Every structure is written in C-alpha cells, then in structure tokens.
C-alpha cells in the first residue's frame, strides 16, 4: 500500500538532515574565511560582512541553495521508480562523460568541465555521475542478492558491475582524472564486500588489482607521477610539486589547540597565495588553522556521525536495492573524507578529491547533497514494521 505524503515527511531522518546542512553551511563560512581579504581600516561592519560573503563564498551559497532544491526533489521521487530507469541513467552518464572529452573545457590539465562563460561557472560531470554509478551498482548487486541469503558466488553475476564500472571509470581516466575514477572503483569494490561476495572471487580480484599497479604507473602522466614522489618525500621539490603539501601541513598545524579564529587577520591564508587551492583541495588545512585541533576534531566527529548514521539507515532498508544505495553514498563520502583529510596532513597523495560539503565547488556539493537525499529517500520508504535504530 502506498505511504501517504504526511507519513513520508514524518519519516525524514532529521539527524542526517541536521548533520548534512550543518556541514554545508559551515563550508560556506570556511570558504569565506579562507578567501577573505581581511578587515580594512575605516571599513563599516556591513561592508566588511559583505566583502566576506562575496566571490567564491557567495557562489558557494548559491550552489547550496540549488543543492538543497535538488535534494528536496530527490526526496519525493520514490527510489523504486528510479530503479526502472537505471539503464537509461547509465547510458546517459556514459554519454555525458564522453561528450565532455570532446566539448569540455580544459582546466588543471584535465578536460573534465563544461564551462559556461556567461555565468562564470563550470559543471564537472565526473562528480555528478558518481550518483549514476551508485544507482547502477545498487541495481546490479540487488538483482543477484535479493531474495536469497547467499551473496555473489559466480563470476557471471559480477560481470555487469565490472563492465559498467569500467566504462564510467575509464571515461573519467581519459580526461585524465585518476582521483575521481578511483572513487567509482572504490564504491564498487566496497559494495562487493557488502554483497557478501565469495572469497573465491574476491581473492583473484584483489590479486589482479595488485598485479595491475605497475601497469597503472605506466599510464600516469609525469605530473601525476610527481605527485606520488612528493607524497613519499615532499622535500624533493619544495618549490614545485611539494609546495602545496608543505604549505598545507604548515597551515594546518599553525592553528594550535584552539585556532586563530575564523576571519582572523592572523591567518596564514590571508597572505596572498600562501596556500594555493586554500578553498578547494586544501580547505581542511585552512579550516584547521582557524578552528584549531579541538575544532578540527569536532569537525571530524561530525563526519563520523554522518557516515555511521548512513550505515545505520542501510541496516533498516526494506530491500537490498535501497540498502546498496545508502551504502554506496556512505562509502563515497567516507573515501572522499579520508583522502582529502589525508592529503591535507600529508599521509595521502594529492588527488584533487574535494572534502564533502566543505570544499568549494557546485558539482561536488550537488553530488554530496543528492547522495544524502537519496539515502533519506530510501529510509523514508522503509517497511512499517521494521525495527528502528536509535
């Protein structure tokens, strides 16, 4: 029986909503702090506030409004209805990723954006298509596991996920954007484990993956190889590829225990180009300087709470398809979080993967918000008699 709209609204998980919106709003504040020009003597309070929330901060605020509208739209489309169109979504995503290779704008050495000069913004299809990948993986895994207690036990059951992941990730690699392509692969690999795949399959896959690492090294660009070298030893090129990493570590540690304060004129990020990409790739370092170790610890705790909550929601989904959707979103956010924070503090190579909800960028924010909305969508339509988790 169809659930009423009033019942659906009551089932919205406000813990997830609060954590998500809190992180996104805090992200706008962090971007404003990292990119502010500082207080000018004689400047009025209103003029100063206006200068803070302009430029990138203002654009991120607009992106947030668009992302919230997108999330609301996602909430009220039954995820089971979306399931019927997953094949079209897959081919649409593949077409868009192919189109950006031909018609896209080249930035940071990659052809991965559709740039709209009239608006002064760009859209990164590789980010947005992560949701399409999650939908594809969830449907293919659910086809195999729904209605039975055992997981994937034959290679032929895995093939649809393998080739579809290969198509989407392969098109992103051609940009070339190995960081984003890695997200597609990690989500698929994580769901393999959650689908209780037999070790007779997982073992050869892991072995094959390790055997392919030398081949992956051969196709990396010189710049990407240099990032790996710098990860191993940032001091080998302190004024080149290692510059960002060394500066990021210096900035993140300079805040001390309690930080210098958001918008403080003492922030190192206030200095012209002291930390490149301070509002995108290295926003975590910029934020650590402002809020200190204690504040950063609380920020990390918010991410942990959100991801743990998503895992809880997956456990009470009424079907495998819904559970895989939530898990896919959780693993996407988890990998983004680990990789971005890791590269900011120097324990992971720099890949350009954004920090969810915090890093500047409309494509990333819309993807993260739509993903969380999809997870809430599934939970809103859980079976009535299913035991709720606290």
Kinemage of the C-alpha trace (Angstrom):
@kinemage 1
@onewidth
@group {chain A} dominant
@subgroup {mainchain}
@vectorlist {calphas} color= white
{ca unk a 1} P 0.000 0.000 0.000
{ca unk a 2} L 1.321 3.451 -0.903
{ca unk a 3} L 2.512 5.510 2.043
{ca unk a 4} L 0.901 8.966 2.455
{ca unk a 5} L 2.975 12.105 1.965
{ca unk a 6} L 2.354 13.106 5.576
{ca unk a 7} L 3.779 9.771 6.775
{ca unk a 8} L 6.789 10.187 4.495
{ca unk a 9} L 7.531 13.633 5.933
{ca unk a 10} L 7.381 12.213 9.461
{ca unk a 11} L 9.921 9.555 8.491
{ca unk a 12} L 12.570 12.029 7.381
{ca unk a 13} L 15.712 11.288 9.384
{ca unk a 14} L 16.423 14.664 10.948
{ca unk a 15} L 19.744 13.521 12.398
{ca unk a 16} L 21.092 13.048 8.880
{ca unk a 17} L 19.474 16.274 7.671
{ca unk a 18} L 20.937 18.303 10.560
{ca unk a 19} L 24.453 16.923 10.142
{ca unk a 20} L 24.382 17.446 6.363
{ca unk a 21} L 23.052 21.007 6.448
{ca unk a 22} L 25.348 21.875 9.337
{ca unk a 23} L 28.422 20.767 7.394
{ca unk a 24} L 27.269 22.530 4.216
{ca unk a 25} L 26.564 25.851 5.971
{ca unk a 26} L 29.862 25.603 7.864
{ca unk a 27} L 31.521 25.003 4.493
{ca unk a 28} L 30.322 28.370 3.209
{ca unk a 29} L 31.726 30.025 6.351
{ca unk a 30} L 35.066 28.238 5.930
{ca unk a 31} L 35.326 29.333 2.294
{ca unk a 32} L 34.512 32.925 3.272
{ca unk a 33} L 37.187 32.811 5.991
{ca unk a 34} L 39.827 31.273 3.733
{ca unk a 35} L 39.270 33.718 0.858
{ca unk a 36} L 38.519 36.943 2.754
{ca unk a 37} L 40.746 39.911 2.134
{ca unk a 38} L 40.757 40.923 5.787
{ca unk a 39} L 39.412 43.987 7.560
{ca unk a 40} L 40.389 47.361 6.144
{ca unk a 41} L 40.758 50.301 8.498
{ca unk a 42} L 37.697 52.551 8.390
{ca unk a 43} L 35.529 49.870 6.773
{ca unk a 44} L 31.955 49.637 8.095
{ca unk a 45} L 30.694 46.398 9.654
{ca unk a 46} L 28.155 45.832 6.872
{ca unk a 47} L 30.739 46.480 4.176
{ca unk a 48} L 33.132 44.057 5.869
{ca unk a 49} L 30.487 41.314 6.134
{ca unk a 50} L 29.549 41.925 2.503
{ca unk a 51} L 33.179 41.554 1.460
{ca unk a 52} L 33.424 38.246 3.342
{ca unk a 53} L 30.425 36.675 1.649
{ca unk a 54} L 31.221 37.650 -1.918
{ca unk a 55} L 33.139 35.958 -4.694
{ca unk a 56} L 33.635 32.253 -4.057
{ca unk a 57} L 31.689 32.302 -0.772
{ca unk a 58} L 28.683 33.889 -2.464
{ca unk a 59} L 28.814 31.402 -5.333
{ca unk a 60} L 29.026 28.529 -2.838
{ca unk a 61} L 25.980 29.927 -1.045
{ca unk a 62} L 24.101 29.942 -4.362
{ca unk a 63} L 25.300 26.383 -5.035
{ca unk a 64} L 23.977 25.432 -1.600
{ca unk a 65} L 20.539 26.803 -2.426
{ca unk a 66} L 20.496 24.867 -5.703
{ca unk a 67} L 21.729 21.726 -3.940
{ca unk a 68} L 19.002 21.936 -1.292
{ca unk a 69} L 16.358 22.304 -4.015
{ca unk a 70} L 17.836 19.279 -5.803
{ca unk a 71} L 17.860 17.276 -2.552
{ca unk a 72} L 14.200 18.083 -1.876
{ca unk a 73} L 13.301 16.951 -5.397
{ca unk a 74} L 15.198 13.683 -4.860
{ca unk a 75} L 13.376 13.047 -1.575
{ca unk a 76} L 9.950 12.921 -3.132
{ca unk a 77} L 10.687 10.610 -6.054
{ca unk a 78} L 10.246 7.002 -4.939
{ca unk a 79} L 13.632 5.323 -5.306
{ca unk a 80} L 11.895 2.211 -6.626
{ca unk a 81} L 10.616 4.287 -9.551
{ca unk a 82} L 14.174 5.458 -10.215
{ca unk a 83} L 15.221 1.809 -10.387
{ca unk a 84} L 13.188 1.359 -13.564
{ca unk a 85} L 15.301 3.968 -15.354
{ca unk a 86} L 18.781 2.938 -14.207
{ca unk a 87} L 19.735 1.578 -17.635
{ca unk a 88} L 18.909 4.928 -19.237
{ca unk a 89} L 20.735 6.748 -16.437
{ca unk a 90} L 23.847 4.638 -17.067
{ca unk a 91} L 23.935 5.308 -20.802
{ca unk a 92} L 23.133 8.981 -20.198
{ca unk a 93} L 26.057 9.251 -17.775
{ca unk a 94} L 28.374 7.493 -20.228
{ca unk a 95} L 27.252 9.864 -22.999
{ca unk a 96} L 27.876 12.949 -20.858
{ca unk a 97} L 31.318 11.708 -19.805
{ca unk a 98} L 32.171 11.050 -23.445
{ca unk a 99} L 30.824 14.450 -24.507
{ca unk a 100} L 32.980 16.328 -22.009
{ca unk a 101} L 36.084 14.759 -23.600
{ca unk a 102} L 35.107 16.358 -26.908
{ca unk a 103} L 33.377 19.592 -25.902
{ca unk a 104} L 34.671 20.149 -22.371
{ca unk a 105} L 36.901 22.880 -21.043
{ca unk a 106} L 40.472 22.007 -20.070
{ca unk a 107} L 41.441 23.075 -16.552
{ca unk a 108} L 44.260 21.904 -14.282
{ca unk a 109} L 45.500 19.673 -17.068
{ca unk a 110} L 42.155 17.836 -17.390
{ca unk a 111} L 39.271 18.030 -19.832
{ca unk a 112} L 36.569 17.466 -17.257
{ca unk a 113} L 34.342 20.559 -17.169
{ca unk a 114} L 31.542 22.086 -19.145
{ca unk a 115} L 32.302 25.760 -18.645
{ca unk a 116} L 29.577 28.383 -19.016
{ca unk a 117} L 31.416 31.649 -19.580
{ca unk a 118} L 28.244 33.773 -19.336
{ca unk a 119} L 27.692 32.550 -15.764
{ca unk a 120} L 31.341 32.218 -14.873
{ca unk a 121} L 30.860 28.675 -13.534
{ca unk a 122} L 31.650 25.166 -14.681
{ca unk a 123} L 29.987 21.801 -14.163
{ca unk a 124} L 32.098 18.682 -13.619
{ca unk a 125} L 30.204 15.646 -14.975
{ca unk a 126} L 32.658 13.241 -13.354
{ca unk a 127} L 31.391 14.382 -9.953
{ca unk a 128} L 27.681 14.298 -10.770
{ca unk a 129} L 27.892 10.888 -12.429
{ca unk a 130} L 29.004 9.308 -9.149
{ca unk a 131} L 25.309 9.168 -8.214
{ca unk a 132} L 24.572 7.412 -11.508
{ca unk a 133} L 27.326 4.896 -10.709
{ca unk a 134} L 25.829 4.206 -7.271
{ca unk a 135} L 22.408 3.612 -8.836
{ca unk a 136} L 23.905 1.228 -11.395
{ca unk a 137} L 25.905 -0.746 -8.843
{ca unk a 138} L 22.961 -0.973 -6.438
{ca unk a 139} L 20.629 -2.338 -9.079
{ca unk a 140} L 23.116 -4.901 -10.402
{ca unk a 141} L 24.042 -6.171 -6.942
{ca unk a 142} L 20.390 -6.261 -5.877
{ca unk a 143} L 19.500 -8.361 -8.935
{ca unk a 144} L 21.798 -11.063 -7.588
{ca unk a 145} L 21.258 -10.915 -3.833
{ca unk a 146} L 17.576 -10.041 -3.370
{ca unk a 147} L 15.530 -12.976 -2.180
{ca unk a 148} L 18.452 -15.152 -1.154
{ca unk a 149} L 20.745 -15.415 1.857
{ca unk a 150} L 23.986 -16.029 -0.037
{ca unk a 151} L 25.904 -13.348 -1.874
{ca unk a 152} L 27.709 -13.281 -5.223
{ca unk a 153} L 29.270 -16.669 -5.858
{ca unk a 154} L 29.796 -16.814 -9.655
{ca unk a 155} L 31.867 -14.638 -11.966
{ca unk a 156} L 28.969 -14.156 -14.374
{ca unk a 157} L 26.970 -12.480 -11.589
{ca unk a 158} L 29.734 -9.922 -11.195
{ca unk a 159} L 30.261 -9.148 -14.877
{ca unk a 160} L 27.517 -6.455 -15.258
{ca unk a 161} L 29.078 -4.391 -12.456
{ca unk a 162} L 32.619 -4.867 -13.784
{ca unk a 163} L 31.997 -3.677 -17.322
{ca unk a 164} L 29.719 -0.805 -16.331
{ca unk a 165} L 32.209 0.388 -13.720
{ca unk a 166} L 34.928 0.029 -16.363
{ca unk a 167} L 33.013 2.209 -18.825
{ca unk a 168} L 32.316 5.036 -16.372
{ca unk a 169} L 35.717 4.987 -14.656
{ca unk a 170} L 37.504 4.532 -17.988
{ca unk a 171} L 35.882 7.640 -19.476
{ca unk a 172} L 36.963 9.640 -16.424
{ca unk a 173} L 40.526 8.281 -16.712
{ca unk a 174} L 40.648 9.620 -20.273
{ca unk a 175} L 40.188 13.190 -19.006
{ca unk a 176} L 42.634 12.277 -17.247
{ca unk a 177} L 41.261 12.354 -13.695
{ca unk a 178} L 42.535 9.312 -11.813
{ca unk a 179} L 41.336 10.628 -8.444
{ca unk a 180} L 37.676 10.781 -9.480
{ca unk a 181} L 37.951 7.480 -11.359
{ca unk a 182} L 39.289 5.927 -8.166
{ca unk a 183} L 36.048 6.902 -6.386
{ca unk a 184} L 33.989 4.909 -8.923
{ca unk a 185} L 36.176 1.851 -8.377
{ca unk a 186} L 36.273 2.148 -4.576
{ca unk a 187} L 32.474 2.350 -4.317
{ca unk a 188} L 32.083 -0.759 -6.496
{ca unk a 189} L 34.753 -2.619 -4.509
{ca unk a 190} L 33.170 -1.688 -1.175
{ca unk a 191} L 29.734 -2.864 -2.317
{ca unk a 192} L 31.333 -6.139 -3.421
{ca unk a 193} L 32.162 -6.833 0.207
{ca unk a 194} L 28.732 -5.734 1.395
{ca unk a 195} L 27.136 -8.082 -1.160
{ca unk a 196} L 28.848 -10.993 0.634
{ca unk a 197} L 30.877 -11.898 -2.431
{ca unk a 198} L 32.655 -15.235 -2.186
{ca unk a 199} L 36.373 -15.116 -1.417
{ca unk a 200} L 36.854 -17.373 -4.429
{ca unk a 201} L 36.045 -14.242 -6.413
{ca unk a 202} L 37.421 -11.550 -4.097
{ca unk a 203} L 40.822 -13.256 -3.826
{ca unk a 204} L 41.610 -13.265 -7.567
{ca unk a 205} L 40.182 -9.735 -7.902
{ca unk a 206} L 42.453 -8.381 -5.181
{ca unk a 207} L 45.425 -10.247 -6.631
{ca unk a 208} L 44.661 -8.979 -10.118
{ca unk a 209} L 44.303 -5.436 -8.822
{ca unk a 210} L 47.704 -5.559 -7.154
{ca unk a 211} L 49.239 -7.067 -10.293
{ca unk a 212} L 47.864 -4.158 -12.346
{ca unk a 213} L 49.530 -1.476 -10.222
{ca unk a 214} L 52.709 -1.463 -12.365
{ca unk a 215} L 50.540 -1.037 -15.467
{ca unk a 216} L 48.678 1.875 -13.861
{ca unk a 217} L 52.028 3.514 -13.126
{ca unk a 218} L 52.897 3.342 -16.821
{ca unk a 219} L 49.805 5.304 -17.874
{ca unk a 220} L 50.187 8.058 -15.281
{ca unk a 221} L 51.196 11.461 -16.605
{ca unk a 222} L 54.539 12.915 -15.459
{ca unk a 223} L 52.645 15.358 -13.222
{ca unk a 224} L 50.694 12.526 -11.579
{ca unk a 225} L 53.867 10.500 -11.046
{ca unk a 226} L 55.471 13.529 -9.461
{ca unk a 227} L 52.564 13.734 -7.001
{ca unk a 228} L 53.382 10.205 -5.853
{ca unk a 229} L 57.071 11.077 -5.479
{ca unk a 230} L 56.124 14.166 -3.477
{ca unk a 231} L 53.805 12.115 -1.277
{ca unk a 232} L 56.745 9.890 -0.403
{ca unk a 233} L 59.073 12.856 0.098
{ca unk a 234} L 57.568 16.392 -0.087
{ca unk a 235} L 61.012 17.976 0.323
{ca unk a 236} L 62.248 16.636 -3.017
{ca unk a 237} L 60.511 19.506 -4.824
{ca unk a 238} L 59.658 22.140 -2.183
{ca unk a 239} L 59.105 24.945 -4.685
{ca unk a 240} L 57.264 22.791 -7.212
{ca unk a 241} L 55.007 19.780 -6.720
{ca unk a 242} L 55.807 19.609 -2.996
{ca unk a 243} L 54.955 23.261 -2.400
{ca unk a 244} L 51.230 22.756 -1.726
{ca unk a 245} L 51.775 19.769 0.563
{ca unk a 246} L 54.406 21.501 2.707
{ca unk a 247} L 52.356 24.693 2.948
{ca unk a 248} L 49.167 22.741 3.766
{ca unk a 249} L 50.898 20.955 6.643
{ca unk a 250} L 52.326 24.246 7.905
{ca unk a 251} L 48.932 25.962 7.755
{ca unk a 252} L 47.005 23.134 9.414
{ca unk a 253} L 49.472 22.973 12.323
{ca unk a 254} L 49.764 26.734 12.829
{ca unk a 255} L 46.329 26.975 14.451
{ca unk a 256} L 47.483 25.229 17.592
{ca unk a 257} L 44.988 23.760 20.020
{ca unk a 258} L 42.184 26.315 19.722
{ca unk a 259} L 42.900 28.032 16.403
{ca unk a 260} L 43.385 31.640 15.362
{ca unk a 261} L 39.692 32.207 14.750
{ca unk a 262} L 37.611 32.320 11.606
{ca unk a 263} L 38.217 35.518 9.592
{ca unk a 264} L 41.215 36.411 11.766
{ca unk a 265} L 43.769 38.688 10.132
{ca unk a 266} L 46.483 36.459 11.648
{ca unk a 267} L 45.594 33.559 9.378
{ca unk a 268} L 48.369 32.480 7.032
{ca unk a 269} L 45.721 32.015 4.354
{ca unk a 270} L 45.177 35.790 4.457
{ca unk a 271} L 48.575 36.164 2.814
{ca unk a 272} L 48.444 36.352 -0.953
{ca unk a 273} L 48.744 32.857 -2.452
{ca unk a 274} L 50.434 31.485 0.671
{ca unk a 275} L 48.388 28.291 0.265
{ca unk a 276} L 47.120 27.686 -3.300
{ca unk a 277} L 43.717 25.977 -3.526
{ca unk a 278} L 43.027 27.024 0.073
{ca unk a 279} L 39.246 26.955 -0.533
{ca unk a 280} L 39.126 23.779 -2.641
{ca unk a 281} L 41.626 20.923 -2.254
{ca unk a 282} L 43.198 22.311 0.931
{ca unk a 283} L 40.131 23.700 2.677
{ca unk a 284} L 40.701 21.324 5.605
{ca unk a 285} L 44.113 22.873 6.309
{ca unk a 286} L 42.653 26.376 6.060
{ca unk a 287} L 39.884 25.418 8.473
{ca unk a 288} L 42.270 23.737 10.929
{ca unk a 289} L 44.268 26.940 11.147
{ca unk a 290} L 41.129 28.880 12.022
{ca unk a 291} L 39.449 26.454 14.457
{ca unk a 292} L 42.480 24.611 15.819
{ca unk a 293} L 42.955 20.984 16.781
{ca unk a 294} L 39.868 20.898 19.035
{ca unk a 295} L 37.661 22.389 16.343
{ca unk a 296} L 39.080 20.053 13.690
{ca unk a 297} L 38.398 17.108 15.995
{ca unk a 298} L 34.762 18.195 16.311
{ca unk a 299} L 34.530 18.582 12.533
{ca unk a 300} L 35.898 15.069 12.035
{ca unk a 301} L 33.389 13.814 14.615
{ca unk a 302} L 30.526 15.328 12.594
{ca unk a 303} L 31.673 13.404 9.516
{ca unk a 304} L 31.986 10.193 11.513
{ca unk a 305} L 28.483 10.662 12.934
{ca unk a 306} L 27.024 11.257 9.474
{ca unk a 307} L 28.690 8.227 7.909
{ca unk a 308} L 27.819 5.973 10.856
{ca unk a 309} L 24.234 7.184 10.636
{ca unk a 310} L 24.105 6.270 6.951
{ca unk a 311} L 25.296 2.765 7.791
{ca unk a 312} L 22.507 2.566 10.373
{ca unk a 313} L 19.936 3.644 7.781
{ca unk a 314} L 21.175 0.963 5.388
{ca unk a 315} L 20.501 -1.686 8.032
{ca unk a 316} L 16.819 -0.811 8.199
{ca unk a 317} L 16.186 -0.506 4.446
{ca unk a 318} L 13.324 -2.702 3.301
{ca unk a 319} L 15.174 -4.185 0.304
{ca unk a 320} L 18.672 -4.848 -0.993
{ca unk a 321} L 18.468 -2.169 -3.668
{ca unk a 322} L 17.755 0.507 -1.073
{ca unk a 323} L 20.453 -0.792 1.263
{ca unk a 324} L 23.070 -0.731 -1.513
{ca unk a 325} L 22.072 2.822 -2.458
{ca unk a 326} L 22.671 4.058 1.087
{ca unk a 327} L 25.903 2.092 1.412
{ca unk a 328} L 27.153 3.473 -1.904
{ca unk a 329} L 26.592 7.032 -0.690
{ca unk a 330} L 28.239 6.243 2.664
{ca unk a 331} L 31.344 4.768 1.035
{ca unk a 332} L 31.552 7.682 -1.417
{ca unk a 333} L 31.556 10.219 1.428
{ca unk a 334} L 33.906 8.075 3.521
{ca unk a 335} L 36.503 7.772 0.750
{ca unk a 336} L 36.299 11.491 -0.054
{ca unk a 337} L 36.742 12.343 3.613
{ca unk a 338} L 39.711 10.022 4.199
{ca unk a 339} L 41.513 11.003 1.000
{ca unk a 340} L 41.023 14.768 1.357
{ca unk a 341} L 41.938 14.962 5.032
{ca unk a 342} L 44.836 12.573 4.389
{ca unk a 343} L 46.314 14.679 1.605
{ca unk a 344} L 45.923 17.836 3.728
{ca unk a 345} L 48.017 16.384 6.548
{ca unk a 346} L 50.468 14.616 4.241
{ca unk a 347} L 49.542 10.953 4.720
{ca unk a 348} L 47.786 10.526 1.348
{ca unk a 349} L 48.854 11.627 -2.161
{ca unk a 350} L 47.278 14.783 -3.581
{ca unk a 351} L 44.480 13.749 -5.946
{ca unk a 352} L 42.182 16.772 -6.074
{ca unk a 353} L 39.322 14.933 -4.363
{ca unk a 354} L 37.159 17.515 -2.528
{ca unk a 355} L 36.079 17.438 1.108
{ca unk a 356} L 32.307 16.742 1.029
{ca unk a 357} L 30.100 19.772 1.822
{ca unk a 358} L 33.123 21.930 2.744
{ca unk a 359} L 35.296 22.317 -0.364
{ca unk a 360} L 34.288 24.990 -2.840
{ca unk a 361} L 32.530 23.628 -5.924
{ca unk a 362} L 28.954 23.323 -7.109
{ca unk a 363} L 29.344 19.900 -8.714
{ca unk a 364} L 30.787 18.354 -5.554
{ca unk a 365} L 28.179 19.968 -3.295
{ca unk a 366} L 25.261 18.918 -5.504
{ca unk a 367} L 26.601 15.356 -5.703
{ca unk a 368} L 27.014 15.054 -1.936
{ca unk a 369} L 23.626 16.595 -1.174
{ca unk a 370} L 21.828 14.483 -3.781
{ca unk a 371} L 23.539 11.365 -2.427
{ca unk a 372} L 22.430 12.023 1.152
{ca unk a 373} L 18.920 12.865 -0.094
{ca unk a 374} L 18.836 9.535 -1.918
{ca unk a 375} L 19.757 7.757 1.334
{ca unk a 376} L 16.999 9.583 3.227
{ca unk a 377} L 14.609 8.759 0.362
{ca unk a 378} L 15.225 5.049 0.926
{ca unk a 379} L 14.792 5.360 4.682
{ca unk a 380} L 11.514 7.276 4.317
{ca unk a 381} L 10.071 4.307 2.452
{ca unk a 382} L 11.250 1.573 4.804
{ca unk a 383} L 8.810 -1.163 5.838
{ca unk a 384} L 6.467 -0.003 8.614
{ca unk a 385} L 7.089 -2.960 10.877
{ca unk a 386} L 10.866 -2.790 10.529
{ca unk a 387} L 12.730 -2.278 13.808
{ca unk a 388} L 14.049 1.272 14.049
{ca unk a 389} L 17.619 2.011 15.076
{ca unk a 390} L 18.346 4.696 17.632
